[in-house]
Amino acid sequence: MDIYGLQKMTLLDYPGKVACTVFLAGCNFRCPFCHNAELAERLAPPVMEDGELLAFLKKRQGLLEGVAVTGGEPLLSPGLPALLRSIKELGYPVKLDTDGGYPDRLADLISEGLVDYVAMDVKNAPADYAATCGVDYVNLDTIRESIRILMEGTVEYEFRTTVVAQLHREESFTGIGKMIEGARKYFLQPFKDRDTVKYAGFTPPSEELLRRAVDIMKSYVKEVEVRGAIVS
């Protein structure tokens, strides 16, 4: 199985753990503000095979505390379950990032005990979901089913939204809040422009919008935080 990127150590990608981050390619969405567009569109070459990754993880046993798997959308990769089995056999907890588009695959991984923490992106309120994902149509039933699986399941999870000034308004968070009402944790992540973003013109949200978003989301979710910025 091809691996398209490896961050050998991170304190940010797996909450509470010193971890590495594994990047897989391919995505069902084309979010115009995506930081990993080359991975999403499979334009970047792989950097290693899974055997090399597993050899690296074996050497880091006792040093790393977990493995974060991201993309793209990792659940698109047919070899993901086998890769996670091998990672778990080495004793590592696994965090999975997903956009929620493949609830059946997510449920299978959870039932097999292959993931310990799931971070799911909730892109926007239902009316603006497809536009935010850069596609003509999103089956929101699959998104809602993934939300349900996490909220009614046993693995630790978080929901999160990358907030973009041009795509989110105050009312967006009422819509998002209704989708994940009763959830444990929700993070607002202000967009940050990078050279890897395919399209120009996107900017971070104002501090006022973030502040209002936090207030709105606290009506729906137990823990609400802004990640990557300080909001007074």
Buried (B, 14 or more C-beta within 10 A) or exposed (E): BBBBBBBEEBEEBBBEBEBBBBBBBBBBBBBBBBBBBBBBBBEBEBEBEBEEBBEBBEEBEEEBBBBBBBBBBBBBBEEBBEBBEBBBEEEBBBBBBBBBBBBEBBBEBBEEEBBBBBBBBBBBBBEBBBBBBBEEEBEEEBBBBBBEBBBEBEBBBBBBBBBBBEBBBEEBBBBBBEBBEEBBBBBBBBBBEEEEBBEEEBEBBEBEBBBBBBEBBEEBBEEBBBEEBEBE
